[in-house]
Amino acid sequence: MFHASAGFSGSEPLRQRIAVIGSGVSGLSAAWLLAQTNDIVLYEADARLGGHANTVDVPGTGPVDTGFIVYNEQNYPNFSALMSHLSG
Ligand SMILES: Cc1cc2nc3c(=O)[nH]c(=O)nc-3n(C[C@H](O)[C@H](O)[C@H](O)COP(=O)(O)OP(=O)(O)OC[C@H]3O[C@@H](n4cnc5c(N)ncnc54)[C@H](O)[C@@H]3O)c2cc1C
């Protein structure tokens, strides 16, 4: 279980305590967005975050991404925008 909370200033909407189930890209994106105005509890059944998205060290080859094989800005505009925002 992971807790995330982000401060909020300005007009004060009602902060809610919200449970997000699963830490794949869907859950992490929802938790990150909701944490701007709410208190989030993220539940993950696995021992690590990321869900299907993962990087595995293959001996003799190096790190291999198993989740996202195809990526381009034309077909993934929202995901691209999120990555750009997070990378500053
Ligand atoms: C073989 C393959 C290739 C792919 N290739 C691409 C690609 O090239 N490009 C691309 O954009 N996308 C690709 N995808 C799709 C992309 O990887 C998935 O759409 C994305 O990772 C799914 O994210 P998700 O958060 O919806 O689910 P997941 O990543 O599956 O995350 C779900 C999480 O919820 C957890 N969970 C489940 N039940 C519970 C519970 N009861 N309590 C707590 N935790 C729970 C799981 O442990 C997991 O961590 C591919 C998918 C597959 C299978």
The ligand as an SDF file (V2000), in Angstrom:
LIG
                    3D

 53 58  0  0  0  0  0  0  0  0999 V2000
    2.4770   -8.3050  -24.6990 C   0  0  0  0  0  0  0  0  0  0  0  0
    2.0520   -6.8530  -24.5690 C   0  0  0  0  0  0  0  0  0  0  0  0
    2.6620   -5.8910  -25.3810 C   0  0  0  0  0  0  0  0  0  0  0  0
    2.2970   -4.5660  -25.2830 C   0  0  0  0  0  0  0  0  0  0  0  0
    2.9170   -3.6560  -26.0570 N   0  0  0  0  0  0  0  0  0  0  0  0
    2.5940   -2.3500  -25.9670 C   0  0  0  0  0  0  0  0  0  0  0  0
    3.2560   -1.3630  -26.7430 C   0  0  0  0  0  0  0  0  0  0  0  0
    4.1190   -1.6820  -27.5340 O   0  0  0  0  0  0  0  0  0  0  0  0
    2.9170   -0.0590  -26.6000 N   0  0  0  0  0  0  0  0  0  0  0  0
    1.9300    0.3220  -25.7240 C   0  0  0  0  0  0  0  0  0  0  0  0
    1.6440    1.5170  -25.6330 O   0  0  0  0  0  0  0  0  0  0  0  0
    1.2960   -0.6030  -24.9840 N   0  0  0  0  0  0  0  0  0  0  0  0
    1.6040   -1.9010  -25.0880 C   0  0  0  0  0  0  0  0  0  0  0  0
    0.9300   -2.8410  -24.3400 N   0  0  0  0  0  0  0  0  0  0  0  0
   -0.1380   -2.3640  -23.5100 C   0  0  0  0  0  0  0  0  0  0  0  0
    0.3450   -1.7470  -22.2060 C   0  0  0  0  0  0  0  0  0  0  0  0
    1.4840   -2.3980  -21.7190 O   0  0  0  0  0  0  0  0  0  0  0  0
   -0.7910   -1.9210  -21.2630 C   0  0  0  0  0  0  0  0  0  0  0  0
   -1.9660   -1.3610  -21.8280 O   0  0  0  0  0  0  0  0  0  0  0  0
   -0.5580   -1.1920  -19.9380 C   0  0  0  0  0  0  0  0  0  0  0  0
    0.6890   -1.4970  -19.3790 O   0  0  0  0  0  0  0  0  0  0  0  0
   -1.6720   -1.6290  -19.0170 C   0  0  0  0  0  0  0  0  0  0  0  0
   -1.5980   -0.8400  -17.8820 O   0  0  0  0  0  0  0  0  0  0  0  0
   -2.7030   -0.9620  -16.8070 P   0  0  0  0  0  0  0  0  0  0  0  0
   -2.3280   -0.0130  -15.6950 O   0  0  0  0  0  0  0  0  0  0  0  0
   -4.0500   -0.8110  -17.3910 O   0  0  0  0  0  0  0  0  0  0  0  0
   -2.6540   -2.4720  -16.2950 O   0  0  0  0  0  0  0  0  0  0  0  0
   -1.4260   -3.3040  -15.6770 P   0  0  0  0  0  0  0  0  0  0  0  0
   -0.1120   -2.7840  -16.1150 O   0  0  0  0  0  0  0  0  0  0  0  0
   -1.7610   -4.7270  -15.9270 O   0  0  0  0  0  0  0  0  0  0  0  0
   -1.5250   -2.9790  -14.1210 O   0  0  0  0  0  0  0  0  0  0  0  0
   -2.4980   -3.5420  -13.2810 C   0  0  0  0  0  0  0  0  0  0  0  0
   -1.9150   -3.5840  -11.8590 C   0  0  0  0  0  0  0  0  0  0  0  0
   -2.9570   -3.8570  -10.9520 O   0  0  0  0  0  0  0  0  0  0  0  0
   -2.4980   -4.8010   -9.9960 C   0  0  0  0  0  0  0  0  0  0  0  0
   -3.6600   -5.4590   -9.4480 N   0  0  0  0  0  0  0  0  0  0  0  0
   -4.5360   -6.2420  -10.1130 C   0  0  0  0  0  0  0  0  0  0  0  0
   -5.5130   -6.6480   -9.2780 N   0  0  0  0  0  0  0  0  0  0  0  0
   -5.2320   -6.0800   -8.0730 C   0  0  0  0  0  0  0  0  0  0  0  0
   -5.8970   -6.1110   -6.8070 C   0  0  0  0  0  0  0  0  0  0  0  0
   -7.0400   -6.8080   -6.6130 N   0  0  0  0  0  0  0  0  0  0  0  0
   -5.3370   -5.4320   -5.7780 N   0  0  0  0  0  0  0  0  0  0  0  0
   -4.1860   -4.7210   -5.9630 C   0  0  0  0  0  0  0  0  0  0  0  0
   -3.5260   -4.6560   -7.1430 N   0  0  0  0  0  0  0  0  0  0  0  0
   -4.0640   -5.3350   -8.1840 C   0  0  0  0  0  0  0  0  0  0  0  0
   -1.5710   -5.7000  -10.7840 C   0  0  0  0  0  0  0  0  0  0  0  0
   -0.6570   -6.3720   -9.9420 O   0  0  0  0  0  0  0  0  0  0  0  0
   -0.8650   -4.6850  -11.6850 C   0  0  0  0  0  0  0  0  0  0  0  0
    0.2990   -4.1350  -11.0840 O   0  0  0  0  0  0  0  0  0  0  0  0
    1.2770   -4.1680  -24.3780 C   0  0  0  0  0  0  0  0  0  0  0  0
    0.6640   -5.1270  -23.5720 C   0  0  0  0  0  0  0  0  0  0  0  0
    1.0230   -6.4600  -23.6630 C   0  0  0  0  0  0  0  0  0  0  0  0
    0.3360   -7.4980  -22.7760 C   0  0  0  0  0  0  0  0  0  0  0  0
  1  2  1  0
  2  3  1  0
  2 52  2  0
  3  4  2  0
  4  5  1  0
  4 50  1  0
  5  6  2  0
  6  7  1  0
  6 13  1  0
  7  8  2  0
  7  9  1  0
  9 10  1  0
 10 11  2  0
 10 12  1  0
 12 13  2  0
 13 14  1  0
 14 15  1  0
 14 50  1  0
 15 16  1  0
 16 17  1  0
 16 18  1  0
 18 19  1  0
 18 20  1  0
 20 21  1  0
 20 22  1  0
 22 23  1  0
 23 24  1  0
 24 25  2  0
 24 26  1  0
 24 27  1  0
 27 28  1  0
 28 29  2  0
 28 30  1  0
 28 31  1  0
 31 32  1  0
 32 33  1  0
 33 34  1  0
 33 48  1  0
 34 35  1  0
 35 36  1  0
 35 46  1  0
 36 37  1  0
 36 45  1  0
 37 38  2  0
 38 39  1  0
 39 40  1  0
 39 45  2  0
 40 41  1  0
 40 42  2  0
 42 43  1  0
 43 44  2  0
 44 45  1  0
 46 47  1  0
 46 48  1  0
 48 49  1  0
 50 51  2  0
 51 52  1  0
 52 53  1  0
M  END
$$$$
